[in-house]
Amino acid sequence: MTASTVLRAEGVSREFGSGDAVTKVLHDCDIEVLAGQTVAIVGKSGSGKSTFANCLSGLDRPTSGRITLLGQDLAELDETSMARLRAENIGFVLQKDNLVPTLNLAENVAAPLIMSGMRLSEALERAREALEEVGLGHRAGSWPGQVSGGEAQRAAVARACVNEPAIVFADEPTGALDEENGLRVQELLRVKVKERGAACVIITHDLDLASGADVVATMSAGTFVMAGRVG
Ligand SMILES: Nc1ncnc2c1ncn2[C@@H]1O[C@H](COP(=O)(O)OP(=O)(O)OP(=O)(O)O)[C@@H](O)[C@H]1O
C-alpha cells in the first residue's frame, strides 16, 4: 500500500514588499510529505526555511503556487477555516517559548484539546497522560518558568502531539538545547510523531537531527537544491 500524501506544495513562491522594494524569498518550491514520513529542511540562515514552513503550515500565504494539506487547497480557506484546519490537523514545536507562561504544563498541553471542543476535565486528564508519556507527569502543575529548557521542549512536543495531528511542524526544536536534551527531544519527536504514522517537517541546523529524517531537503537562496533519502 502506498502511504497517503499529507502535504503537497507545487511551485510555491513568496515575495515580501512591493514595487522596487520587493524581496523574493521563495522561488518555485515543490515538496510532498507522506503519512509516516519525516522531512528535514536544512540550509543556511536566511535561505528561506521558516518562510517556506510558514506557508506550508498555513501561517503565511504564498505569493504564487499551490499548497494542499490533506487534499484541501489552502488558498480556498478564509482565516477562520484555516485556523480550524491548523488546530485540528497540525502540531507546532518552535525553538523556544512554546508555552503560555500563565498556564501550568497540564493546562498548556490541554489547550489544543479544549480548542477542539473537549471538556476541561477530560482535556486535563488527557494532558496529564501526555505529560507522563514524555517523562513529565510530576511536572503537570509546574509553571513554564519553573522548568528547564529541555523539560519545556518535551512539554511542547506533548502539546503538539496531544491532538494526534496529521502533521507536526518543528522549527529548530533542539536549537536552544544542549546535546543530551536535544537528543531526548529528537527521540520523543520520533516516537510521538513517526511511530503514530503522522508526518513531520523539521527545520533544523542540527545535522544529527536531520540525519534521522526520511528525506532531507536543502534550501539555498529560496530554492530546494537537493531532496533525497539520507544515507
Ligand atoms: N516579513 C518579511 N519581510 C521581509 N523579508 C522577510 C520577511 N520574512 C522573512 N524575510 C526575509 O526572507 C529571508 C528568509 O528568511 P527565513 O526566516 O525564512 O530564513 P531561514 O532560512 O528560516 O533563516 P534562519 O535559519 O536564520 O531562521 C531573509 O532574508 C529574511 O530577511
The ligand as an SDF file (V2000), in Angstrom:
LIG
                    3D

 31 33  0  0  0  0  0  0  0  0999 V2000
    8.0910   39.5350    6.5970 N   0  0  0  0  0  0  0  0  0  0  0  0
    9.2260   39.6560    5.9220 C   0  0  0  0  0  0  0  0  0  0  0  0
    9.5030   40.7790    5.2160 N   0  0  0  0  0  0  0  0  0  0  0  0
   10.6340   40.9000    4.5110 C   0  0  0  0  0  0  0  0  0  0  0  0
   11.5900   39.9450    4.4340 N   0  0  0  0  0  0  0  0  0  0  0  0
   11.3730   38.8060    5.1100 C   0  0  0  0  0  0  0  0  0  0  0  0
   10.1870   38.6040    5.8960 C   0  0  0  0  0  0  0  0  0  0  0  0
   10.2650   37.3610    6.4550 N   0  0  0  0  0  0  0  0  0  0  0  0
   11.4430   36.8430    6.0700 C   0  0  0  0  0  0  0  0  0  0  0  0
   12.1000   37.7040    5.2610 N   0  0  0  0  0  0  0  0  0  0  0  0
   13.4050   37.5010    4.6350 C   0  0  0  0  0  0  0  0  0  0  0  0
   13.3860   36.2450    3.9980 O   0  0  0  0  0  0  0  0  0  0  0  0
   14.6620   35.6310    4.0660 C   0  0  0  0  0  0  0  0  0  0  0  0
   14.4790   34.2200    4.5870 C   0  0  0  0  0  0  0  0  0  0  0  0
   14.0920   34.2580    5.9610 O   0  0  0  0  0  0  0  0  0  0  0  0
   13.7470   32.9300    6.7530 P   0  0  0  0  0  0  0  0  0  0  0  0
   13.4500   33.3280    8.1520 O   0  0  0  0  0  0  0  0  0  0  0  0
   12.7220   32.1540    6.0090 O   0  0  0  0  0  0  0  0  0  0  0  0
   15.1390   32.1660    6.6740 O   0  0  0  0  0  0  0  0  0  0  0  0
   15.6290   30.8800    7.4650 P   0  0  0  0  0  0  0  0  0  0  0  0
   16.3050   30.0160    6.4660 O   0  0  0  0  0  0  0  0  0  0  0  0
   14.4940   30.2710    8.2140 O   0  0  0  0  0  0  0  0  0  0  0  0
   16.6780   31.5240    8.4500 O   0  0  0  0  0  0  0  0  0  0  0  0
   17.1410   31.1020    9.9520 P   0  0  0  0  0  0  0  0  0  0  0  0
   17.8100   29.7630    9.7970 O   0  0  0  0  0  0  0  0  0  0  0  0
   18.0930   32.1920   10.3360 O   0  0  0  0  0  0  0  0  0  0  0  0
   15.9110   31.0710   10.8110 O   0  0  0  0  0  0  0  0  0  0  0  0
   15.5200   36.5140    4.9660 C   0  0  0  0  0  0  0  0  0  0  0  0
   16.3560   37.2970    4.1440 O   0  0  0  0  0  0  0  0  0  0  0  0
   14.5080   37.3570    5.6570 C   0  0  0  0  0  0  0  0  0  0  0  0
   15.0250   38.6310    5.9960 O   0  0  0  0  0  0  0  0  0  0  0  0
  1  2  1  0
  2  3  1  0
  2  7  2  0
  3  4  2  0
  4  5  1  0
  5  6  2  0
  6  7  1  0
  6 10  1  0
  7  8  1  0
  8  9  2  0
  9 10  1  0
 10 11  1  0
 11 12  1  0
 11 30  1  0
 12 13  1  0
 13 14  1  0
 13 28  1  0
 14 15  1  0
 15 16  1  0
 16 17  2  0
 16 18  1  0
 16 19  1  0
 19 20  1  0
 20 21  2  0
 20 22  1  0
 20 23  1  0
 23 24  1  0
 24 25  2  0
 24 26  1  0
 24 27  1  0
 28 29  1  0
 28 30  1  0
 30 31  1  0
M  END
$$$$
